[in-house]
Amino acid sequence: MAPRTSFTPHTRTRTTTIGFVNLGCSKNQVDSEVMLGALARDGFTLTDNPARAEVVIINTCGFIEEAKQESINAIIEHGALKKTGSCTVLIAAGCLAQRYQGELLKALPELDGVVGTGDTGRIAEICRSLLNPGRKTQRVWASPPPYLYDELTPRLRLGKAHSAYVKIAEGCNRNCAFCAIPVLRHPAHAREAAEPADRVHRRGSHRPGG
């Protein structure tokens, strides 16, 4: 299981500041990069210090018990920033959110919103909705996965400068009794063959882009 990943993004100053915690596997890391890219594109300010963020997003893992507990602990830890920091909105995204949806809101009152793996690309819209004073109308976004980005989707890369992950498919058709992937990511869907090749070319030629 990958550790939390810190980053120092380069974006223009905007009113609303976003803090982000990335947990889980390499697929989750790509989802985090896509969400960060969408947020930066839409004018949010990104910070690597959640204590200074008005919105904190935890991209959770829900695959095994240890990963679930790590995600829950991260939610509780960052929920405390509503008292000690600048946080006004706390969001759980990713696999734990997709798996438990509204149950998370009941179990963890710190949370303001839950965003499943099918709504990764809508994160900027969702943040704006939750920042609206009338945000109580919707708190769970759990569209059926998968969300598959394309070669033009903005990404803000995490990790080492010389490498990047590229998804060629998402989900799984094998409903093994011991595995939750079909629940978390739904049946397998593959991208068009040309898209991953275009993404690799873009990644190799220009780091800040797709």
C-alpha positions as CSV (number, residue, x, y, z in Angstrom):
1,M,0.0,0.0,0.0
2,A,1.4,3.3,-1.1
3,P,2.2,5.9,1.6
4,R,0.6,9.3,1.6
5,T,2.1,11.5,-1.1
6,S,3.0,15.1,-0.6
7,F,3.3,17.5,-3.5
8,T,4.0,21.2,-4.2
9,P,1.8,22.3,-7.1
10,H,2.3,25.4,-9.1
11,T,-1.1,27.1,-9.5
12,R,-2.4,30.7,-9.5
13,T,-3.7,32.1,-6.3
14,R,-7.4,31.7,-5.9
15,T,-9.8,32.2,-3.0
16,T,-10.5,28.6,-2.2
17,T,-7.6,26.4,-1.1
18,I,-7.6,22.6,-1.4
19,G,-5.6,20.1,0.6
20,F,-5.2,16.6,-0.7
21,V,-4.3,13.2,0.9
22,N,-3.5,10.3,-1.5
23,L,-3.9,6.8,-0.1
24,G,-3.9,3.4,-1.6
25,C,-2.6,1.8,-4.8
26,S,-1.2,3.2,-8.1
27,K,-4.8,3.3,-9.6
28,N,-5.8,5.6,-6.7
29,Q,-2.7,7.7,-7.4
30,V,-3.8,8.2,-11.0
31,D,-7.3,9.2,-9.8
32,S,-5.7,11.7,-7.4
33,E,-3.6,13.2,-10.2
34,V,-6.8,13.5,-12.3
35,M,-8.7,15.2,-9.5
36,L,-5.8,17.6,-8.8
37,G,-5.5,18.4,-12.5
38,A,-9.2,19.2,-12.6
39,L,-9.0,21.4,-9.5
40,A,-6.0,23.3,-10.8
41,R,-7.7,23.8,-14.2
42,D,-10.8,25.2,-12.5
43,G,-8.8,27.8,-10.5
44,F,-8.6,26.3,-7.0
45,T,-5.4,26.9,-5.1
46,L,-3.6,23.7,-4.0
47,T,-1.6,23.4,-0.9
48,D,0.6,20.6,0.6
49,N,-0.4,21.7,4.1
50,P,-4.0,20.6,4.8
51,A,-4.0,22.8,8.0
52,R,-4.2,25.8,5.6
53,A,-6.8,24.3,3.3
54,E,-10.5,25.3,3.3
55,V,-11.4,22.0,1.6
56,V,-9.6,18.8,2.4
57,I,-10.0,15.7,0.2
58,I,-8.9,12.2,1.3
59,N,-8.7,9.8,-1.6
60,T,-9.3,6.6,0.3
61,C,-8.6,2.9,-0.1
62,G,-11.2,0.2,0.7
63,F,-9.5,-3.0,-0.5
64,I,-8.4,-4.7,2.8
65,E,-9.1,-4.0,6.4
66,E,-5.7,-2.3,7.1
67,A,-6.3,0.0,4.2
68,K,-9.8,0.8,5.3
69,Q,-8.6,1.6,8.8
70,E,-5.8,3.8,7.5
71,S,-8.4,5.8,5.5
72,I,-10.8,6.1,8.4
73,N,-7.9,7.3,10.6
74,A,-7.0,9.9,8.0
75,I,-10.6,11.2,7.8
76,I,-10.8,11.5,11.6
77,E,-7.3,13.2,11.8
78,H,-8.1,15.7,9.1
79,G,-11.6,16.3,10.5
80,A,-10.0,17.8,13.5
81,L,-8.8,20.6,11.2
82,K,-12.3,22.0,11.3
83,K,-11.4,23.1,14.9
84,T,-7.7,23.7,14.6
85,G,-7.2,24.7,11.0
86,S,-9.0,26.4,8.1
87,C,-11.0,23.4,7.0
88,T,-14.7,24.0,6.3
89,V,-15.4,21.1,3.9
90,L,-14.0,17.5,4.3
91,I,-14.5,15.1,1.5
92,A,-13.8,11.3,1.3
93,A,-13.2,10.2,-2.3
94,G,-12.1,6.9,-3.8
95,C,-12.7,3.2,-3.1
96,L,-13.9,3.4,0.6
97,A,-16.3,6.1,-0.5
98,Q,-17.6,4.0,-3.4
99,R,-17.9,0.9,-1.2
100,Y,-19.8,2.5,1.7
101,Q,-21.3,5.7,0.3
102,G,-23.9,7.1,2.7
103,E,-22.8,4.8,5.5
104,L,-19.6,6.8,5.8
105,L,-21.5,10.0,6.4
106,K,-23.4,8.3,9.3
107,A,-20.3,6.7,10.8
108,L,-18.0,9.8,10.3
109,P,-19.9,13.0,11.0
110,E,-16.7,14.9,10.2
111,L,-17.4,14.3,6.5
112,D,-19.3,16.8,4.4
113,G,-19.3,14.8,1.2
114,V,-18.5,11.4,-0.2
115,V,-17.3,11.0,-3.8
116,G,-17.1,7.5,-5.4
117,T,-14.8,6.3,-8.1
118,G,-17.3,7.0,-10.8
119,D,-17.3,10.7,-10.1
120,T,-13.5,11.4,-10.1
121,G,-13.8,13.8,-13.0
122,R,-16.5,15.9,-11.3
123,I,-14.4,16.8,-8.2
124,A,-14.2,20.6,-9.0
125,E,-17.9,20.8,-9.5
126,I,-18.5,18.9,-6.3
127,C,-16.2,21.1,-4.3
128,R,-18.1,24.2,-5.5
129,S,-21.4,22.6,-4.6
130,L,-20.2,21.8,-1.0
131,L,-18.8,25.3,-0.6
132,N,-22.2,26.7,-1.4
133,P,-24.3,27.7,1.7
134,G,-27.2,25.6,0.4
135,R,-25.0,22.5,0.0
136,K,-27.2,20.2,2.1
137,T,-29.2,19.1,-1.0
138,Q,-26.6,16.5,-2.0
139,R,-23.7,14.9,0.0
140,V,-23.1,11.6,-1.8
141,W,-21.8,11.3,-5.4
142,A,-21.7,7.6,-6.3
143,S,-22.2,7.2,-10.1
144,P,-21.5,3.7,-11.4
145,P,-17.8,3.3,-12.1
146,P,-15.6,3.3,-14.0
147,Y,-14.5,6.8,-14.8
148,L,-11.9,6.5,-17.6
149,Y,-9.9,9.6,-18.4
150,D,-8.6,10.3,-21.9
151,E,-5.4,11.7,-23.3
152,L,-6.6,15.3,-23.0
153,T,-7.6,15.0,-19.3
154,P,-5.5,17.4,-17.1
155,R,-3.3,15.6,-14.5
156,L,-1.0,17.0,-11.9
157,R,1.5,14.3,-11.4
158,L,2.5,12.9,-7.9
159,G,5.7,11.0,-7.2
160,K,9.0,10.9,-9.0
161,A,9.7,13.2,-12.0
162,H,11.0,10.4,-14.2
163,S,8.0,8.1,-14.1
164,A,4.2,8.1,-14.3
165,Y,1.4,5.6,-14.3
166,V,-1.0,5.3,-17.3
167,K,-4.2,3.4,-17.0
168,I,-5.1,1.2,-19.9
169,A,-8.2,-0.4,-18.3
170,E,-10.3,-0.2,-15.2
171,G,-12.4,-2.7,-13.2
172,C,-12.6,-6.5,-13.3
173,N,-15.1,-9.1,-14.5
174,R,-14.0,-11.9,-12.1
175,N,-16.2,-11.9,-9.1
176,C,-13.8,-13.7,-6.7
177,A,-15.2,-14.1,-3.2
178,F,-12.0,-12.7,-1.7
179,C,-11.7,-9.6,-3.8
180,A,-13.7,-6.3,-3.7
181,I,-12.4,-4.8,-7.0
182,P,-15.7,-5.5,-8.9
183,V,-17.5,-3.6,-6.2
184,L,-15.1,-0.7,-6.0
185,R,-14.4,-0.4,-9.7
186,H,-17.2,-2.4,-11.4
187,P,-16.8,-4.6,-14.5
188,A,-13.7,-4.2,-16.7
189,H,-13.6,-1.4,-19.3
190,A,-10.7,-0.7,-21.5
191,R,-9.6,2.6,-23.2
192,E,-9.3,2.9,-26.9
193,A,-5.9,1.5,-28.0
194,A,-4.7,4.9,-29.3
195,E,-5.4,6.8,-26.1
196,P,-2.7,5.2,-23.8
197,A,-0.1,5.6,-26.5
198,D,-1.0,9.3,-26.9
199,R,-0.9,9.7,-23.1
200,V,2.6,8.1,-22.9
201,H,3.8,10.4,-25.7
202,R,2.4,13.5,-23.8
203,R,3.9,12.3,-20.5
204,G,7.3,11.8,-22.1
205,S,7.4,15.2,-23.8
206,H,5.8,17.5,-21.2
207,R,5.6,16.8,-17.5
208,P,3.0,19.3,-16.4
209,G,0.5,18.3,-19.1
210,G,-1.7,15.2,-19.4
